Amino acid sequence: MVARIAARAARTAQSRRAAIPPDRSGPAAPSASAAVRTGSVRLHLAMDLPYPTDIPHVCERIQHDVAKQVTQLTGLEVGEVTLTVRRLATAADASRGRVR
């Protein structure tokens, strides 16, 4: 349940911080996993980001937003949020759709 909340929060943060629209035609939705231990949680996120972008700044903002949202919705203290950038998507990638 915490991982689903984190994934949804990551999608919102991705849209806000990286200007990626939250629709099905864009990059794949962020994924999340959570390790909960006695009132705290460690999160791992994986997502696509647009190219070009200020990767360190955008990732830091997304991590902060997700931690805040998860804390608000679950009451758990977020001890750590790691974020893996799966790929950098160019405008050309978005216009032709994602190829798998």
N, C-alpha and C positions, 0 to 999 in steps of 0.2 A: 504494500500500500504506500509506503514512504517513497519507494522508487517511482511509482506512478505519479505521485504528487511532484517529485523532483523533475521528472521528464516533462510534465506539463508546465512547470515553472520555467524550465530551461527553454521550452519552445517560445514562451512569452518573452523571456529575456533575449533570446536570439532575435526575435522580431524587433524588439525595442532597441537593443544595443548594436546589432549588426545589420539592421535594415533588411532583414530577410522576411518576406511576407509569410504568415502562417497558413499557407494553402498547400494543396496536394501537388501542385505542378512544380514547386520549387524543390530545394534540397530535401533529403530524407529528414524525417523528424529526429530530434535528439533522442538518445537513449540514456538511461540512468540505472544505476544500481546503488543499493544502500546497505550498509552494515550497521545495525542498531545494537547498541550495548548500553544497558542501564541508564536511560535518560538522555543519551547522546547518539549522534549518527554521523557516519562518514559517508560521503557521497562521491560517486564517480560518474561523470557525464561524458558523452561523446557526441560531437555534432560537426556539421559543415559550417564554414564561414565564407563570406564573400571575399573575392580577391579583386582589388587590393583592399586591405584593412590593417589597422593597427592591432595586430594580434595580441600582444601583451595587455594593452589597455582594454580591449573588448573582452578578452577572457576574464580579466580581473573584475570587470563590471558584471558580467554574467554570473560568475561565482558568487559575488556579493548578493546579487538579486535573488538567486536561487536559495542561498542560505537563509536570507531574510524571509522569503516566502515559505520555505519548509518549516522554519521555526514558528512562524505565525500560525500555520495550519495544523501543525502536529504537536507543538509545545516541546519538541525535542531540541536540545542544543546541538547545533551543527558544528562539529569539531574540525572538519576538513571537507573541502570540495576540490576534487581534482577534475581537470577538464582535458580531454583529448580532442584535438582537431582532426577529424577523419579526413577531410579534404578541403581545399580552397576552391570555391566555385566562381567561375567568371560569368560575366553577363551573357556571353555566348552559350554557356552551359544551361543557363536558366531559359534562354529563348528556344532551345531545341529540346528541352526536357532531359531528364536524367537517363543515362544509358547504363544498363546493368550488364 
